[in-house]
């Protein structure tokens, strides 16, 4: 069984596939069984089930590294 990713609000997720706007980075707004993220390219807000999101994440960039 795969390990649960440590995702916190403020983290940036780099995804495997591009968003329709062309960006691959999303900022985490809320964490739970569903994770709310916002695209850093077009600012679209999306709520995704955690299981589906974890499969499509390439890497997690902690919020402390960005600010």
N, C-alpha and C positions, 0 to 999 in steps of 0.2 A: 504494500500500500504506500502511496506517495505521501510525503510529508506536507503538511499544510503550510503554505507560504505565510511569512510574517509580513502582513500588509497593514499599514497604519495611515490614518488621514494625514495628508501632506506629502506622502510618498509619490514618486512619479513611476509609472509602469511603462516599460518599453514592450510593445506588442510584436508578435511574429508577423501579423498582417497589417497592412496600412488601412487607416480609416478612409472613407471616400474623399476626404479633403486632402489626403496625401500624408498626413502626420502619423507617426507610430507611437507618440508619447501621450499619456493620459495622467492627470493628477487625481489622486484618490480623495474624495470628499467625505464618504461615510463607509464604515465597514460593519458587516454582519453576515447573515446568510446570503443577502444580496449586497453587492458593492456598488456604490454610486461613484462614477468617474466623470471627469470632464476632459474633452479633447483639448490639447494645448494648441492645436492648429486653428480650429474654427470655433472653439468654446462650446460645442454641443455637449449637453448633459445626458448621460446614459446610466441606467441602472441594469446591472448584469448579475445573474446568479453566480455565487462564488465558485462553484465547481467548473462552470463554463469559462469563467475569467482565468482561473488558475492554469487551465490547459493552454490558453493563448498568450500567456505572459512570457516574454523572453528573459527580462531581468527587472528587478526592483531597485530603483535608485532612492535611497532614504532621503527624506525631506531635509535632514540636517546638512547633507552634502550640497544641496542646491542653494540654500539661503546663506 
